[in-house]
Amino acid sequence: MKKILYLILLTNISNTIFSQPFKRTVFDYKQLPYSYAKCDDTVLAELDKAINAVNQYNSSEAVLIAKAIYDTHENCTESHLIYGMSLFRNGKVLEGLEIIDKAISKFGSFPDLIKQRISMQLELYENGVGQKNIDGNSIFTSGKNALPFEEEQFKSENLNNALTDLEYLTSLLPDDFNNQYLFGRVLQTKNEFEKSNIVFEKLTQVPDYSLVAKYNLAQNYNSLKQYDKAENEYLSLLEIKPDEPEILRAIARFYEEQNKATQQEHYEKLAYYFTCVPNFLDFPYTPENFNMVSIFGDGKIPAKEKSEKLKDIQKNQPQEILINICLVILNIHTNHGNGLETEATKILQKIGKPALDKTHQLLFTDISTCTVSNLGEIMATVKDESSWNVFVEYLPNIANMPSTLIPPNMPELIIQFDEERGLKEVLKITKGLLSQEKKQSDSPFAGLGSDYVFYLPLKELNTQKVIKAAKDLGYTEAEIALLKKEIKD
C-alpha cells in the first residue's frame, strides 16, 4: 500500500513539474516604439533561400541559412522574421516564437512580425502540446517528448493572445481582409458569435471572402439558435455553390439537428455525390446518376459486382458517361487493390483523346498519388501533344511532396511519353535536387523523400545518353559526378 501511495504521490509531483502553466507575452503595440529596419537586398536574397527551403520541406536547411544571417545581421527585421519562421517549421516551435517576440520588442509593431506571431499561436492552439507540423508531416508526441504544459491551458493561452494581436492588427490594417477573416474565426472559436457576426457581415461585401463569410454567418446563427437566419444563409450559399460538398454537409447537419430527416437525407446524398463527382465532369445529380456513382464508392459491394457494372456501362451507356464514371472511380480511390481502378485506367487509355481534357483537369485536384500515376499512364499511352505541357507543369510538384506520401511515377511516364524531351525535363528537376543538401530534420520520415522517383527511370536509359543530355543542360562536372553516383547506386 505504501508503494502504491508513493507512486501516486510521485505521479502527482511529476504532473506538477511537467504540466507547468504556459505564459505568452502580451504586447501593448500602441506603446511600442516603431523602429523597423529593413535588411539590405543582398541579405534579403539570402533569406529567400531559407524561404524556398521551407517551401521544399527542408526546414533544417532553412534554419542553417537563416541562423547564419541572423547571427551576423541581428539589427535588421527580416533576419528575425525568417529565422523564427524557419525554427517553427523545423519543429522548434517555442524557440521560433521566442525569436518573433524578441523582434517585436526590438523593432516594434511591424505588421509582418505580428502576422507571423498570430499564425504561430493559432497553429499551437490547433496542435496542442502533442503535435508538431514538420516538413509537411504531422508529428505526434507524448510523455517527455510533448511540450511540458497542460493541454487546455496551453491552447487557451495561445488562442487568447492571437485574439489580442488580431484586435490590434485589424484596427491597424482594416483592409487586410485575411486578418479580418481570422479575427472572425477566432471570435467564433471562443463562442463570441455576435462579435464574430459583425466581422463576417462586413466580409460578405468583399467578393473574395463573401462565400466563406456567409458560411460562417450560417454557423454562428445556428449556434445562437437563430435557425431561420441560419437556414436562409445556407440556402443562399446553395444558389452560389450548389455542388460544394462542405456546404451540403453543413446543411445536412443543420437539418439533422432540426429533426428534418427528409431534408437531411437529400443533402447527405448531394454531399456524397459531389464529393465523388468533380464539377468539371458536367455530370449532374439525378437519382439514376447517384445510384450509378454510389455503387463504386460502396465498400460493402464486392469488386466483382462493381467490375460487372462497369462493363455494363461500357456496353450500354454513351461514351461521355463512361468517361465520367471511369474518372469518378479514379477520383474516389476506394477500390485500390481490387483491380477496378486498373480497369478504369485501361478503358480511358482505349478511349484516347476524347478522355484527355477531363483527365488533365482531374490531375490538378486533391487526389491520391496513386490516382496521379493512373492519370499519367493514360496520358503516356495516348501520347497526344495536349498532354505534354500538363506533364511538364505537374512534374515539379513531386520534388516538393511531403516524405509521408508515396510519389507518383510521373518521371518514368513523361519519358515514356517522349524519351528525348522527357529525359530533359527530368534532368531539369534532378539538377536542382543535386544542388541541395540531403534533407535532415527532426521528422522520423527524414531521408524518405521523393528524389528517388526521378533517378529510377534514368537507370533504365543508356548512361552516356543521360550524361550528354545533362551536359547540354549545363550540368557542372561536380553535378555530373553526383548524377552518375545516383543512377549507379
Buried (B, 14 or more C-beta within 10 A) or exposed (E): EEEEEEEEEEEEEEEEEBBEEBEBEEBEBEEBEEEBEEBEEEBBEBBEBBBBBBEBBBBBBBBBBBBBBBEEBEEBBBBBBBBBBBBBBBBBBBBBBBBBBBBBEBBBBBBEBBBBBBBBBBBBBEBBBBBBBBBBBEBEEEEEEBBEBBBEBBBBBBBBBBBBBBBBBBEBBEEBBEBBBBBBBBBBBBEBBEEBBEBBEBBBEBEEBBBBBBBBBBBBBBEBEBEEBBBBBBEEBBEEBBBBBEBBBBBBBBBBEBEBEEBBEBBBBBBBBBBBBBBEBEBEBEEEBBEBBBBBBEEEBEEEEBBEBBEEBBEEBEEBBBBBBBBBBBBBBBBBEBEBBBBBBBBBBEBEEEBBEBBBBBBEEEBBBBBBBBBBBBBBBBEEEEBBEBBBEBBEBBBEBBBEBBBBBBBBBBBBBBEEBBBBBBBBBBBEBBEBEEBEBBBEBBEBBBBEBBBBBBEEBEEEEBBEBBBEBEBEEEBBEBBBEBBEE
